[in-house]
């Protein structure tokens, strides 16, 4: 393609404090509508908003996780506009002095990683929720102000992304990083993570950006990807048809049912927010001591952890990336190793046997097989008590019963048979019963050996040590010729 | 500085005010005078004065993250024109 998209994302992350950003109302999700409000968040005259210290701390922690500089001086501003879910007719936000700026995150690309710049991270209050009546004849809408004043960190990226996949990976990484810090639940379904896309298209090699469009109403990462791909196609088509001037700076909404974007038909006077410093909120002075204290609260971040896993446990980059993408998963993995399992085997098992069985890796500690029990199982493979194949069936039993591996193995008599004489008698029997395969093997058909091995394994109900079976069979068959 | 009719119309639109032609003329004259008056400040040399976002010298006024009671819903119900099923009723929001 001779065109390239230029994409930047604006992500709103809800900081998980107990109370709102400027008042002491609860932020608990799912409460009765309009039951968590007070004169401050309702915007009644004469009230005084006061900043929740925890919001400032969590905002800075998020900024640190995104490699941002923390401002020494910051302030709040009023963003003025009218909307039914905004009782004060202004949103308290940050305009020219955000608490954090100039960060970056690294996303995986085909051959390595790519840095995506973070322009800024600022604090602001959320607006209320408007509900549109399902009854079309009703000429009204409904407003719930519980969300009004819920603390948000808005994270603005540089226009550094060049495909829908990069945008998707940026979101995944951002989510993972924020999640690691624990300052937000970053759950798109519950609205604790929201994303708007800025996108334009230009000829590859052009310095200048094309006219950009903002896409809103994206309710999943999948929708973000689909909307970007739709916009790329729409804008390229317009350019190709010589109708470039039809790409105008506007806000478009994503229609998830139709999988298209459509113009929001905004009034031309939109976006004159007349920002000015909020006189109710004194400025914030952030000292390096304050930041240093917060740095101590940061856990080992996924990028560092990934590199450590590769070095310490000698596992492939891809496995390390998956295992470190979720904090709980990484902890579980390290617990398994801590109980004495081989790191490579533990990684293989978690990647191929375990992850497919759980919906949410964050809840891995609720999985019926504890890290200790998984480690014990893996050790039983290593010391030849059971084969890898039997281990898989033991694992399934462990999930169902929650029992320890060794208990299941003993109860079901699954110990691997390494006693040569016992295996030998089975091998003799199989050779005697399958003259055709024996002849095939002697005629040079190696496949016949596999069949015979399979028969012996079946006869031993999978318990014979496959290596011994193999050796014995070959010796016997050669001896006969 | 002259505040023209287009400026008045823009400010009125942003403030959701409906003005008659007469009012627009009246406010144009009044606002121009106000701006002229404030313009006088420009005569001062402020090259060594730092921007003052705030007039008080306070900073870092915070509160603890502790939940306090919200107001009862009935209080909201009393202050809004219409309330239904726990929600504030507003004119239909056109998407």
Interface residues (C-beta under 8 A of the other chain):
Chain A: X17 X18 X19 X24 X25 X26 X32 X33 X34 X35 X36 X37 X38 X39 X42 X50 X51 X52 X53 X54 X55 X56 X75 X80 X82 X84 X130 X131 X132 X133 X138 X139 X140 X141 X142 X143 X144 X145 X253 X264 X269 X272 X274 X277 X279 X281 X282 X283 X284 X285
Chain B: X10 X13 X14 X16 X53 X54 X55 X56 X58 X59 X60 X61 X62 X63 X64 X65 X66 X67 X68 X70 X71 X73 X76 X82 X84 X85 X86 X87 X88 X89 X90 X91 X92 X93 X95
